[in-house]
Amino acid sequence: MALTRTEMDRRIDQHFRFEAADDVEGVLATLSPDVEHDIVGAPSGPTRGRDGARPFYEALFSDLSDSRVECLRRLYGADFLVDESIWRGKASGRPFGLEGRGRPLEFRLLHVVEFTDAGDIRRENVWLDLAAIMRQLPQDS
């Protein structure tokens, strides 16, 4: 049975709340055991399973802080949604391999999320505006 838009919203909003709280275990609990986790352009490429996704979230939560996400729009299909958002916060560590030095940061995100019938995230595909990140976090030569 397909999820309703409300059920998809509830699940992805829960996932995002766990991310905002830097709660690795909470985030992983929203994923299916065999999740495909794909941060487009990440050197590791797509990962499989919760244990495959864990290192990304551990690094993310140490590299970014004070995160706020503003949803701009969502599009829905039978078992998926597309979420366009803006992330705002601070680059406290080395986000995406760049020295953050505690600088403020803002960038666009696009999530393509597929769900299981039970409401777990079966596939998370994340596109982020790396050009905007690089402009805001220039590196010393």
The first five atom37 places (N, CA, C, CB, O) and aatype in JSON, in Angstrom:
{
  "aatype": [12, 0, 10, 16, 1, 16, 6, 12, 3, 1, 1, 9, 3, 5, 8, 13, 1, 13, 6, 0, 0, 3, 3, 19, 6, 7, 19, 10, 0, 16, 10, 15, 14, 3, 19, 6, 8, 3, 9, 19, 7, 0, 14, 15, 7, 14, 16, 1, 7, 1, 3, 7, 0, 1, 14, 13, 18, 6, 0, 10, 13, 15, 3, 10, 15, 3, 15, 1, 19, 6, 4, 10, 1, 1, 10, 18, 7, 0, 3, 13, 10, 19, 3, 6, 15, 9, 17, 1, 7, 11, 0, 15, 7, 1, 14, 13, 7, 10, 6, 7, 1, 7, 1, 14, 10, 6, 13, 1, 10, 10, 8, 19, 19, 6, 13, 16, 3, 0, 7, 3, 9, 1, 1, 6, 2, 19, 17, 10, 3, 10, 0, 0, 9, 12, 1, 5, 10, 14, 5, 3, 15],
  "atom_mask": [
    [1, 1, 1, 1, 1],
    [1, 1, 1, 1, 1],
    [1, 1, 1, 1, 1],
    [1, 1, 1, 1, 1],
    [1, 1, 1, 1, 1],
    [1, 1, 1, 1, 1],
    [1, 1, 1, 1, 1],
    [1, 1, 1, 1, 1],
    [1, 1, 1, 1, 1],
    [1, 1, 1, 1, 1],
    [1, 1, 1, 1, 1],
    [1, 1, 1, 1, 1],
    [1, 1, 1, 1, 1],
    [1, 1, 1, 1, 1],
    [1, 1, 1, 1, 1],
    [1, 1, 1, 1, 1],
    [1, 1, 1, 1, 1],
    [1, 1, 1, 1, 1],
    [1, 1, 1, 1, 1],
    [1, 1, 1, 1, 1],
    [1, 1, 1, 1, 1],
    [1, 1, 1, 1, 1],
    [1, 1, 1, 1, 1],
    [1, 1, 1, 1, 1],
    [1, 1, 1, 1, 1],
    [1, 1, 1, 0, 1],
    [1, 1, 1, 1, 1],
    [1, 1, 1, 1, 1],
    [1, 1, 1, 1, 1],
    [1, 1, 1, 1, 1],
    [1, 1, 1, 1, 1],
    [1, 1, 1, 1, 1],
    [1, 1, 1, 1, 1],
    [1, 1, 1, 1, 1],
    [1, 1, 1, 1, 1],
    [1, 1, 1, 1, 1],
    [1, 1, 1, 1, 1],
    [1, 1, 1, 1, 1],
    [1, 1, 1, 1, 1],
    [1, 1, 1, 1, 1],
    [1, 1, 1, 0, 1],
    [1, 1, 1, 1, 1],
    [1, 1, 1, 1, 1],
    [1, 1, 1, 1, 1],
    [1, 1, 1, 0, 1],
    [1, 1, 1, 1, 1],
    [1, 1, 1, 1, 1],
    [1, 1, 1, 1, 1],
    [1, 1, 1, 0, 1],
    [1, 1, 1, 1, 1],
    [1, 1, 1, 1, 1],
    [1, 1, 1, 0, 1],
    [1, 1, 1, 1, 1],
    [1, 1, 1, 1, 1],
    [1, 1, 1, 1, 1],
    [1, 1, 1, 1, 1],
    [1, 1, 1, 1, 1],
    [1, 1, 1, 1, 1],
    [1, 1, 1, 1, 1],
    [1, 1, 1, 1, 1],
    [1, 1, 1, 1, 1],
    [1, 1, 1, 1, 1],
    [1, 1, 1, 1, 1],
    [1, 1, 1, 1, 1],
    [1, 1, 1, 1, 1],
    [1, 1, 1, 1, 1],
    [1, 1, 1, 1, 1],
    [1, 1, 1, 1, 1],
    [1, 1, 1, 1, 1],
    [1, 1, 1, 1, 1],
    [1, 1, 1, 1, 1],
    [1, 1, 1, 1, 1],
    [1, 1, 1, 1, 1],
    [1, 1, 1, 1, 1],
    [1, 1, 1, 1, 1],
    [1, 1, 1, 1, 1],
    [1, 1, 1, 0, 1],
    [1, 1, 1, 1, 1],
    [1, 1, 1, 1, 1],
    [1, 1, 1, 1, 1],
    [1, 1, 1, 1, 1],
    [1, 1, 1, 1, 1],
    [1, 1, 1, 1, 1],
    [1, 1, 1, 1, 1],
    [1, 1, 1, 1, 1],
    [1, 1, 1, 1, 1],
    [1, 1, 1, 1, 1],
    [1, 1, 1, 1, 1],
    [1, 1, 1, 0, 1],
    [1, 1, 1, 1, 1],
    [1, 1, 1, 1, 1],
    [1, 1, 1, 1, 1],
    [1, 1, 1, 0, 1],
    [1, 1, 1, 1, 1],
    [1, 1, 1, 1, 1],
    [1, 1, 1, 1, 1],
    [1, 1, 1, 0, 1],
    [1, 1, 1, 1, 1],
    [1, 1, 1, 1, 1],
    [1, 1, 1, 0, 1],
    [1, 1, 1, 1, 1],
    [1, 1, 1, 0, 1],
    [1, 1, 1, 1, 1],
    [1, 1, 1, 1, 1],
    [1, 1, 1, 1, 1],
    [1, 1, 1, 1, 1],
    [1, 1, 1, 1, 1],
    [1, 1, 1, 1, 1],
    [1, 1, 1, 1, 1],
    [1, 1, 1, 1, 1],
    [1, 1, 1, 1, 1],
    [1, 1, 1, 1, 1],
    [1, 1, 1, 1, 1],
    [1, 1, 1, 1, 1],
    [1, 1, 1, 1, 1],
    [1, 1, 1, 1, 1],
    [1, 1, 1, 1, 1],
    [1, 1, 1, 1, 1],
    [1, 1, 1, 0, 1],
    [1, 1, 1, 1, 1],
    [1, 1, 1, 1, 1],
    [1, 1, 1, 1, 1],
    [1, 1, 1, 1, 1],
    [1, 1, 1, 1, 1],
    [1, 1, 1, 1, 1],
    [1, 1, 1, 1, 1],
    [1, 1, 1, 1, 1],
    [1, 1, 1, 1, 1],
    [1, 1, 1, 1, 1],
    [1, 1, 1, 1, 1],
    [1, 1, 1, 1, 1],
    [1, 1, 1, 1, 1],
    [1, 1, 1, 1, 1],
    [1, 1, 1, 1, 1],
    [1, 1, 1, 1, 1],
    [1, 1, 1, 1, 1],
    [1, 1, 1, 1, 1],
    [1, 1, 1, 1, 1],
    [1, 1, 1, 1, 1],
    [1, 1, 1, 1, 1],
    [1, 1, 1, 1, 1]
  ],
  "atom_positions": [
    [[0.84, -1.17, 0.0], [0.0, 0.0, 0.0], [0.89, 1.25, 0.0], [-0.96, -0.01, 1.21], [1.82, 1.35, 0.8]],
    [[0.59, 2.19, -0.89], [1.39, 3.41, -1.01], [1.17, 4.32, 0.19], [1.04, 4.16, -2.3], [0.09, 4.37, 0.77]],
    [[2.21, 5.03, 0.55], [2.12, 6.01, 1.63], [1.38, 7.25, 1.15], [3.52, 6.38, 2.16], [1.42, 7.58, -0.04]],
    [[0.72, 7.93, 2.06], [0.1, 9.2, 1.73], [1.17, 10.3, 1.8], [-1.09, 9.52, 2.7], [2.26, 10.08, 2.33]],
    [[0.86, 11.46, 1.25], [1.78, 12.59, 1.34], [2.05, 12.95, 2.8], [1.22, 13.82, 0.59], [3.18, 13.26, 3.17]],
    [[1.01, 12.89, 3.61], [1.17, 13.21, 5.03], [2.12, 12.24, 5.71], [-0.19, 13.18, 5.74], [2.95, 12.65, 6.52]],
    [[2.01, 10.95, 5.39], [2.91, 9.95, 5.98], [4.35, 10.17, 5.51], [2.45, 8.53, 5.61], [5.28, 10.05, 6.3]],
    [[4.53, 10.48, 4.22], [5.88, 10.76, 3.72], [6.45, 12.0, 4.39], [5.87, 10.95, 2.19], [7.61, 12.0, 4.79]],
    [[5.64, 13.06, 4.51], [6.1, 14.28, 5.18], [6.5, 13.99, 6.61], [5.0, 15.36, 5.14], [7.55, 14.45, 7.07]],
    [[5.68, 13.23, 7.32], [5.96, 12.92, 8.72], [7.31, 12.21, 8.84], [4.83, 12.05, 9.32], [8.1, 12.53, 9.72]],
    [[7.56, 11.25, 7.97], [8.79, 10.46, 8.06], [10.02, 11.3, 7.68], [8.69, 9.23, 7.15], [11.03, 11.24, 8.38]],
    [[9.95, 12.06, 6.6], [11.13, 12.84, 6.21], [11.36, 13.98, 7.2], [10.96, 13.4, 4.78], [12.51, 14.33, 7.47]],
    [[10.3, 14.57, 7.75], [10.47, 15.6, 8.77], [11.12, 15.03, 10.02], [9.12, 16.25, 9.12], [11.94, 15.69, 10.65]],
    [[10.75, 13.81, 10.39], [11.38, 13.13, 11.53], [12.88, 12.92, 11.24], [10.68, 11.76, 11.82], [13.72, 13.18, 12.1]],
    [[13.19, 12.46, 10.05], [14.58, 12.26, 9.62], [15.36, 13.57, 9.74], [14.64, 11.73, 8.14], [16.47, 13.59, 10.28]],
    [[14.78, 14.67, 9.25], [15.45, 15.97, 9.31], [15.59, 16.47, 10.74], [14.67, 17.0, 8.48], [16.59, 17.1, 11.07]],
    [[14.61, 16.2, 11.62], [14.73, 16.6, 13.03], [15.9, 15.87, 13.69], [13.42, 16.31, 13.8], [16.64, 16.47, 14.47]],
    [[16.05, 14.57, 13.4], [17.19, 13.84, 13.94], [18.5, 14.42, 13.42], [17.09, 12.33, 13.58], [19.48, 14.52, 14.17]],
    [[18.54, 14.82, 12.15], [19.74, 15.46, 11.6], [20.03, 16.77, 12.33], [19.58, 15.71, 10.09], [21.17, 17.03, 12.7]],
    [[19.0, 17.59, 12.55], [19.19, 18.88, 13.23], [19.68, 18.69, 14.66], [17.87, 19.68, 13.23], [20.37, 19.56, 15.2]],
    [[19.33, 17.56, 15.27], [19.75, 17.28, 16.65], [21.08, 16.53, 16.7], [18.67, 16.46, 17.37], [21.53, 16.15, 17.78]],
    [[21.7, 16.3, 15.54], [22.96, 15.54, 15.46], [22.8, 14.15, 16.07], [24.09, 16.3, 16.16], [23.72, 13.66, 16.72]],
    [[21.66, 13.53, 15.88], [21.33, 12.22, 16.45], [21.54, 11.13, 15.4], [19.86, 12.21, 16.98], [20.63, 10.81, 14.63]],
    [[22.74, 10.57, 15.38], [23.08, 9.55, 14.38], [22.14, 8.36, 14.48], [24.54, 9.09, 14.56], [21.62, 7.9, 13.47]],
    [[21.92, 7.85, 15.7], [21.07, 6.67, 15.86], [19.65, 6.95, 15.41], [21.08, 6.21, 17.32], [19.01, 6.09, 14.79]],
    [[19.14, 8.13, 15.72], [17.8, 8.5, 15.28], [17.69, 8.54, 13.77], [0.0, 0.0, 0.0], [16.73, 8.01, 13.2]],
    [[18.67, 9.18, 13.11], [18.66, 9.24, 11.65], [18.69, 7.83, 11.07], [19.87, 10.06, 11.13], [17.9, 7.51, 10.17]],
    [[19.58, 7.0, 11.57], [19.71, 5.65, 11.03], [18.43, 4.84, 11.22], [20.88, 4.93, 11.69], [18.12, 3.98, 10.39]],
    [[17.7, 5.1, 12.29], [16.45, 4.37, 12.55], [15.37, 4.7, 11.52], [15.94, 4.68, 13.95], [14.43, 3.93, 11.36]],
    [[15.5, 5.84, 10.83], [14.51, 6.19, 9.79], [14.81, 5.5, 8.47], [14.48, 7.7, 9.59], [13.99, 5.53, 7.56]],
    [[15.98, 4.89, 8.36], [16.41, 4.22, 7.13], [16.07, 2.74, 7.18], [17.91, 4.42, 6.91], [16.07, 2.14, 8.25]],
    [[15.78, 2.16, 6.03], [15.58, 0.71, 5.98], [16.92, 0.02, 6.2], [14.94, 0.28, 4.62], [17.96, 0.61, 5.92]],
    [[16.92, -1.21, 6.69], [18.19, -1.91, 6.93], [19.08, -2.01, 5.7], [17.91, -3.3, 7.44], [20.3, -2.04, 5.82]],
    [[18.48, -2.06, 4.5], [19.26, -2.2, 3.27], [19.27, -0.91, 2.44], [18.72, -3.34, 2.43], [19.39, -0.96, 1.22]],
    [[19.13, 0.24, 3.1], [19.03, 1.53, 2.43], [20.17, 1.75, 1.43], [19.03, 2.64, 3.45], [21.3, 1.34, 1.67]],
    [[19.85, 2.39, 0.32], [20.88, 2.91, -0.59], [21.01, 4.38, -0.24], [20.5, 2.68, -2.13], [20.06, 5.15, -0.38]],
    [[22.2, 4.77, 0.2], [22.46, 6.14, 0.65], [23.45, 6.75, -0.32], [23.0, 6.17, 2.13], [24.6, 6.31, -0.4]],
    [[23.02, 7.76, -1.06], [23.82, 8.32, -2.14], [23.94, 9.83, -2.01], [23.22, 7.95, -3.5], [23.01, 10.57, -2.32]],
    [[25.1, 10.28, -1.55], [25.41, 11.7, -1.54], [26.16, 11.94, -2.84], [26.27, 12.13, -0.25], [27.34, 11.59, -2.97]],
    [[25.48, 12.53, -3.8], [26.02, 12.66, -5.16], [27.36, 13.38, -5.12], [25.04, 13.41, -6.07], [27.47, 14.48, -4.57]],
    [[28.37, 12.77, -5.71], [29.71, 13.35, -5.76], [30.61, 12.94, -4.61], [0.0, 0.0, 0.0], [31.8, 13.25, -4.63]],
    [[30.06, 12.25, -3.61], [30.9, 11.81, -2.49], [31.94, 10.82, -3.0], [30.03, 11.17, -1.35], [31.62, 9.95, -3.81]],
    [[33.18, 10.94, -2.55], [34.24, 10.04, -3.02], [33.93, 8.56, -2.8], [35.53, 10.38, -2.33], [34.36, 7.71, -3.58]],
    [[33.2, 8.25, -1.73], [32.89, 6.84, -1.45], [31.82, 6.28, -2.37], [32.45, 6.69, -0.01], [31.65, 5.07, -2.44]],
    [[31.1, 7.16, -3.07], [29.99, 6.71, -3.9], [28.83, 6.29, -3.03], [0.0, 0.0, 0.0], [28.87, 6.45, -1.81]],
    [[27.78, 5.73, -3.64], [26.63, 5.28, -2.85], [27.03, 4.17, -1.88], [25.5, 4.79, -3.78], [27.9, 3.35, -2.18]],
    [[26.39, 4.17, -0.72], [26.63, 3.11, 0.26], [25.36, 2.31, 0.44], [27.12, 3.7, 1.62], [24.27, 2.73, 0.04]],
    [[25.5, 1.13, 1.05], [24.36, 0.25, 1.32], [24.25, -0.01, 2.81], [24.49, -1.09, 0.55], [25.25, -0.18, 3.51]],
    [[23.01, -0.03, 3.28], [22.74, -0.39, 4.66], [23.01, 0.75, 5.63], [0.0, 0.0, 0.0], [23.69, 1.72, 5.31]],
    [[22.45, 0.6, 6.82], [22.61, 1.62, 7.86], [24.08, 1.81, 8.24], [21.81, 1.26, 9.1], [24.53, 2.93, 8.44]],
    [[24.82, 0.7, 8.34], [26.24, 0.81, 8.69], [27.03, 1.53, 7.6], [26.84, -0.57, 8.94], [28.03, 2.18, 7.89]],
    [[26.59, 1.41, 6.36], [27.24, 2.13, 5.27], [26.99, 3.62, 5.34], [0.0, 0.0, 0.0], [27.85, 4.42, 4.96]],
    [[25.81, 4.02, 5.82], [25.44, 5.44, 5.92], [26.03, 6.11, 7.15], [23.92, 5.59, 5.94], [26.23, 7.33, 7.17]],
    [[26.31, 5.32, 8.19], [26.77, 5.87, 9.47], [27.97, 6.82, 9.35], [27.13, 4.73, 10.4], [27.91, 7.92, 9.9]],
    [[29.05, 6.45, 8.65], [30.22, 7.36, 8.6], [29.89, 8.74, 8.03], [31.32, 6.73, 7.77], [30.44, 9.75, 8.47]],
    [[28.99, 8.79, 7.06], [28.61, 10.09, 6.5], [27.99, 10.97, 7.57], [27.63, 9.9, 5.32], [28.36, 12.14, 7.71]],
    [[27.04, 10.42, 8.32], [26.35, 11.22, 9.34], [27.29, 11.59, 10.48], [25.15, 10.47, 9.88], [27.19, 12.7, 11.01]],
    [[28.17, 10.71, 10.88], [29.12, 11.04, 11.94], [30.01, 12.21, 11.52], [29.99, 9.81, 12.3], [30.26, 13.11, 12.32]],
    [[30.49, 12.19, 10.27], [31.33, 13.28, 9.77], [30.51, 14.56, 9.63], [31.96, 12.89, 8.41], [30.96, 15.64, 10.01]],
    [[29.31, 14.44, 9.08], [28.46, 15.6, 8.87], [28.19, 16.34, 10.17], [27.15, 15.18, 8.22], [28.26, 17.57, 10.23]],
    [[27.86, 15.58, 11.22], [27.5, 16.2, 12.49], [28.72, 16.8, 13.19], [26.84, 15.17, 13.4], [28.55, 17.69, 14.03]],
    [[29.91, 16.36, 12.88], [31.09, 17.0, 13.46], [31.56, 18.19, 12.63], [32.22, 15.98, 13.6], [32.27, 19.06, 13.13]],
    [[31.16, 18.24, 11.35], [31.62, 19.29, 10.45], [30.68, 20.48, 10.35], [31.82, 18.72, 9.11], [31.12, 21.58, 10.03]],
    [[29.38, 20.27, 10.61], [28.39, 21.34, 10.51], [27.67, 21.47, 11.85], [27.38, 21.06, 9.37], [27.44, 20.48, 12.54]],
    [[27.31, 22.7, 12.21], [26.61, 22.92, 13.47], [25.56, 24.02, 13.3], [27.61, 23.29, 14.59], [25.51, 24.71, 12.29]],
    [[24.74, 24.15, 14.33], [23.68, 25.17, 14.35], [22.79, 25.08, 13.1], [24.3, 26.58, 14.44], [22.38, 26.1, 12.55]],
    [[22.5, 23.86, 12.68], [21.8, 23.68, 11.41], [20.32, 24.0, 11.5], [21.97, 22.27, 10.92], [19.63, 23.67, 12.47]],
    [[19.85, 24.66, 10.46], [18.44, 24.95, 10.24], [18.16, 24.63, 8.78], [18.07, 26.44, 10.61], [18.93, 25.0, 7.9]],
    [[17.05, 23.96, 8.54], [16.68, 23.62, 7.17], [15.32, 24.22, 6.89], [16.68, 22.08, 6.95], [14.37, 24.03, 7.64]],
    [[15.24, 24.93, 5.78], [13.98, 25.53, 5.35], [13.52, 24.82, 4.08], [14.12, 27.07, 5.12], [14.2, 24.88, 3.05]],
    [[12.39, 24.17, 4.15], [11.82, 23.49, 2.98], [11.21, 24.53, 2.05], [10.76, 22.43, 3.41], [10.39, 25.34, 2.47]],
    [[11.62, 24.49, 0.79], [11.07, 25.41, -0.2], [9.88, 24.8, -0.93], [12.15, 25.82, -1.2], [8.88, 25.48, -1.2]],
    [[9.99, 23.5, -1.26], [8.9, 22.81, -1.94], [9.14, 21.31, -1.92], [8.73, 23.3, -3.38], [10.26, 20.84, -1.77]],
    [[8.03, 20.58, -2.09], [8.1, 19.13, -2.19], [7.22, 18.66, -3.35], [7.67, 18.45, -0.87], [6.14, 19.19, -3.6]],
    [[7.73, 17.65, -4.02], [6.98, 16.98, -5.08], [6.83, 15.53, -4.67], [7.7, 17.12, -6.48], [7.71, 14.97, -4.02]],
    [[5.71, 14.9, -5.05], [5.39, 13.56, -4.55], [5.08, 12.6, -5.69], [4.22, 13.62, -3.59], [4.53, 12.98, -6.72]],
    [[5.45, 11.34, -5.46], [5.05, 10.23, -6.31], [4.43, 9.16, -5.44], [0.0, 0.0, 0.0], [4.16, 9.4, -4.26]],
    [[4.2, 8.0, -6.01], [3.52, 6.92, -5.28], [4.31, 6.48, -4.04], [3.31, 5.73, -6.2], [3.71, 6.25, -2.99]],
    [[5.62, 6.37, -4.14], [6.44, 5.92, -3.0], [7.69, 6.77, -2.82], [6.83, 4.46, -3.19], [8.68, 6.31, -2.25]],
    [[7.64, 8.02, -3.3], [8.81, 8.88, -3.18], [8.39, 10.34, -3.03], [9.73, 8.72, -4.39], [7.26, 10.72, -3.33]],
    [[9.36, 11.13, -2.56], [9.19, 12.58, -2.58], [10.51, 13.22, -2.96], [8.69, 13.11, -1.21], [11.58, 12.64, -2.79]],
    [[10.41, 14.43, -3.49], [11.56, 15.26, -3.8], [11.43, 16.5, -2.93], [11.65, 15.62, -5.35], [10.41, 17.19, -2.99]],
    [[12.45, 16.77, -2.13], [12.42, 17.89, -1.2], [13.52, 18.87, -1.59], [12.6, 17.41, 0.27], [14.7, 18.51, -1.63]],
    [[13.13, 20.11, -1.88], [14.1, 21.18, -2.15], [14.15, 22.07, -0.92], [13.71, 21.99, -3.44], [13.13, 22.62, -0.5]],
    [[15.33, 22.23, -0.35], [15.49, 22.98, 0.89], [16.73, 23.86, 0.84], [15.57, 22.03, 2.09], [17.57, 23.74, -0.05]],
    [[16.81, 24.74, 1.83], [18.02, 25.54, 2.06], [18.53, 25.18, 3.44], [17.74, 27.09, 1.94], [17.78, 25.2, 4.42]],
    [[19.82, 24.84, 3.52], [20.49, 24.55, 4.81], [21.22, 25.81, 5.22], [21.48, 23.33, 4.7], [21.89, 26.45, 4.42]],
    [[21.07, 26.16, 6.5], [21.8, 27.31, 7.07], [22.42, 26.88, 8.39], [20.86, 28.55, 7.27], [21.8, 26.15, 9.17]],
    [[23.62, 27.33, 8.64], [24.29, 27.01, 9.89], [25.73, 27.47, 9.86], [0.0, 0.0, 0.0], [26.06, 28.5, 9.29]],
    [[26.57, 26.67, 10.52], [27.97, 27.02, 10.66], [28.85, 25.85, 10.22], [28.29, 27.42, 12.12], [28.55, 24.69, 10.5]],
    [[29.93, 26.18, 9.53], [30.92, 25.18, 9.11], [31.96, 25.07, 10.21], [31.58, 25.56, 7.72], [33.0, 25.74, 10.16]],
    [[31.69, 24.23, 11.2], [32.54, 24.17, 12.38], [33.75, 23.24, 12.2], [31.74, 23.71, 13.56], [34.73, 23.37, 12.92]],
    [[33.68, 22.33, 11.26], [34.78, 21.39, 11.03], [35.31, 21.5, 9.61], [0.0, 0.0, 0.0], [35.68, 22.58, 9.15]],
    [[35.34, 20.35, 8.92], [35.81, 20.3, 7.53], [34.69, 19.75, 6.63], [37.1, 19.41, 7.4], [34.81, 18.64, 6.11]],
    [[33.61, 20.52, 6.46], [32.51, 20.0, 5.63], [32.95, 19.78, 4.19], [31.32, 20.95, 5.68], [33.51, 20.66, 3.54]],
    [[32.68, 18.58, 3.72], [32.96, 18.2, 2.33], [34.42, 18.44, 1.97], [32.06, 18.99, 1.38], [34.75, 18.75, 0.82]],
    [[35.3, 18.28, 2.97], [36.74, 18.39, 2.76], [37.28, 19.81, 2.78], [0.0, 0.0, 0.0], [38.45, 20.03, 2.49]],
    [[36.44, 20.78, 3.1], [36.86, 22.19, 3.11], [36.99, 22.69, 4.55], [35.85, 23.06, 2.33], [36.18, 22.35, 5.41]],
    [[38.01, 23.48, 4.8], [38.2, 24.07, 6.12], [37.07, 25.05, 6.4], [39.58, 24.77, 6.23], [36.9, 26.03, 5.69]],
    [[36.29, 24.76, 7.45], [35.15, 25.61, 7.77], [35.49, 26.8, 8.64], [0.0, 0.0, 0.0], [34.97, 27.9, 8.43]],
    [[36.36, 26.59, 9.62], [36.8, 27.64, 10.54], [35.64, 28.39, 11.21], [37.68, 28.62, 9.81], [35.75, 29.58, 11.5]],
    [[34.54, 27.7, 11.44], [33.41, 28.28, 12.15], [32.63, 29.32, 11.36], [0.0, 0.0, 0.0], [31.81, 30.05, 11.93]],
    [[32.87, 29.38, 10.06], [32.2, 30.39, 9.25], [30.73, 30.03, 9.0], [32.92, 30.56, 7.91], [30.36, 28.86, 8.97]],
    [[29.89, 31.06, 8.82], [28.5, 30.79, 8.47], [28.43, 30.17, 7.08], [27.65, 32.1, 8.52], [29.29, 30.4, 6.23]],
    [[27.39, 29.37, 6.88], [27.26, 28.65, 5.61], [25.78, 28.51, 5.28], [27.95, 27.26, 5.69], [24.95, 28.31, 6.16]],
    [[25.48, 28.6, 3.99], [24.13, 28.42, 3.49], [24.22, 27.8, 2.1], [23.34, 29.79, 3.45], [24.99, 28.26, 1.26]],
    [[23.43, 26.75, 1.86], [23.43, 26.12, 0.55], [22.12, 25.39, 0.29], [24.6, 25.15, 0.42], [21.39, 25.02, 1.21]],
    [[21.84, 25.21, -0.99], [20.64, 24.5, -1.4], [20.88, 23.0, -1.38], [20.2, 24.94, -2.8], [21.98, 22.52, -1.64]],
    [[19.81, 22.27, -1.06], [19.82, 20.8, -1.02], [18.64, 20.27, -1.81], [19.79, 20.28, 0.44], [17.56, 20.87, -1.8]],
    [[18.85, 19.16, -2.47], [17.75, 18.46, -3.11], [17.82, 17.01, -2.67], [17.81, 18.59, -4.68], [18.81, 16.32, -2.92]],
    [[16.78, 16.55, -2.0], [16.68, 15.15, -1.56], [15.67, 14.43, -2.46], [16.26, 15.06, -0.06], [14.55, 14.91, -2.65]],
    [[16.06, 13.29, -2.99], [15.13, 12.39, -3.66], [15.06, 11.17, -2.75], [15.59, 12.01, -5.15], [16.05, 10.46, -2.57]],
    [[13.88, 10.94, -2.16], [13.73, 9.93, -1.12], [12.65, 8.93, -1.52], [13.39, 10.59, 0.24], [11.52, 9.3, -1.82]],
    [[13.03, 7.65, -1.52], [12.07, 6.58, -1.79], [11.8, 5.85, -0.48], [12.61, 5.59, -2.89], [12.7, 5.67, 0.35]],
    [[10.54, 5.43, -0.3], [10.09, 4.8, 0.94], [9.68, 3.35, 0.73], [8.94, 5.59, 1.52], [9.24, 2.96, -0.35]],
    [[9.82, 2.56, 1.78], [9.23, 1.22, 1.81], [7.76, 1.38, 2.15], [9.97, 0.29, 2.85], [7.32, 2.46, 2.56]],
    [[6.98, 0.31, 1.99], [5.56, 0.36, 2.35], [5.38, 0.67, 3.83], [4.88, -0.97, 2.0], [4.36, 1.25, 4.23]],
    [[6.36, 0.29, 4.66], [6.28, 0.54, 6.11], [6.68, 1.97, 6.47], [7.17, -0.45, 6.86], [6.54, 2.37, 7.63]],
    [[7.18, 2.73, 5.52], [7.54, 4.12, 5.77], [9.01, 4.37, 6.03], [0.0, 0.0, 0.0], [9.4, 5.51, 6.27]],
    [[9.84, 3.33, 5.98], [11.28, 3.54, 6.12], [11.85, 4.12, 4.83], [12.01, 2.21, 6.49], [11.3, 3.91, 3.75]],
    [[12.94, 4.85, 4.95], [13.61, 5.39, 3.76], [14.44, 4.27, 3.13], [14.52, 6.63, 4.13], [15.39, 3.77, 3.73]],
    [[14.06, 3.91, 1.93], [14.72, 2.82, 1.2], [15.89, 3.34, 0.37], [13.72, 2.09, 0.31], [16.87, 2.62, 0.12]],
    [[15.78, 4.6, -0.07], [16.83, 5.22, -0.88], [16.83, 6.71, -0.59], [16.62, 4.93, -2.41], [15.79, 7.37, -0.66]],
    [[18.01, 7.23, -0.27], [18.17, 8.67, -0.08], [19.26, 9.14, -1.03], [18.52, 9.03, 1.42], [20.42, 8.74, -0.94]],
    [[18.85, 10.0, -1.94], [19.75, 10.56, -2.94], [19.81, 12.06, -2.66], [19.26, 10.25, -4.42], [18.8, 12.75, -2.74]],
    [[21.01, 12.57, -2.34], [21.15, 13.97, -1.92], [22.06, 14.72, -2.89], [21.71, 14.06, -0.48], [23.19, 14.3, -3.16]],
    [[21.56, 15.82, -3.4], [22.31, 16.72, -4.26], [22.47, 18.02, -3.48], [21.59, 16.96, -5.64], [21.5, 18.55, -2.94]],
    [[23.7, 18.54, -3.4], [23.92, 19.8, -2.71], [24.71, 20.74, -3.59], [24.65, 19.57, -1.38], [25.44, 20.32, -4.48]],
    [[24.54, 22.02, -3.32], [25.16, 23.06, -4.13], [26.61, 23.26, -3.66], [24.36, 24.39, -4.05], [26.91, 24.17, -2.88]],
    [[27.49, 22.41, -4.15], [28.89, 22.46, -3.74], [29.56, 23.76, -4.2], [29.65, 21.26, -4.31], [30.46, 24.25, -3.51]],
    [[29.15, 24.31, -5.33], [29.73, 25.58, -5.79], [29.46, 26.68, -4.77], [29.16, 25.97, -7.19], [30.34, 27.49, -4.49]],
    [[28.24, 26.72, -4.22], [27.92, 27.74, -3.2], [28.75, 27.51, -1.94], [26.42, 27.71, -2.87], [29.2, 28.47, -1.31]],
    [[28.93, 26.26, -1.57], [29.73, 25.94, -0.38], [31.17, 26.4, -0.59], [29.68, 24.42, -0.08], [31.77, 27.0, 0.3]],
    [[31.73, 26.12, -1.76], [33.12, 26.5, -2.05], [33.29, 28.02, -2.07], [33.56, 25.9, -3.39], [34.32, 28.54, -1.64]],
    [[32.29, 28.74, -2.58], [32.36, 30.22, -2.6], [32.39, 30.78, -1.18], [31.16, 30.82, -3.36], [33.07, 31.77, -0.92]],
    [[31.65, 30.15, -0.28], [31.55, 30.66, 1.09], [32.71, 30.19, 1.99], [30.23, 30.22, 1.7], [32.97, 30.79, 3.03]],
    [[33.38, 29.15, 1.58], [34.49, 28.6, 2.37], [35.77, 28.58, 1.54], [34.16, 27.16, 2.87], [36.35, 27.53, 1.31]],
    [[36.2, 29.78, 1.07], [37.44, 29.78, 0.27], [38.6, 29.23, 1.11], [37.77, 31.23, -0.23], [38.68, 29.44, 2.32]],
    [[39.48, 28.53, 0.43], [40.62, 27.9, 1.07], [41.88, 28.71, 0.81], [40.79, 26.44, 0.58], [42.03, 29.31, -0.26]],
    [[42.78, 28.72, 1.79], [44.07, 29.4, 1.61], [44.84, 28.68, 0.52], [44.89, 29.44, 2.94], [44.77, 27.46, 0.4]],
    [[45.57, 29.41, -0.24], [46.37, 28.82, -1.32], [47.6, 28.14, -0.79], [46.77, 29.88, -2.32], [48.38, 27.59, -1.57]]
  ]
}
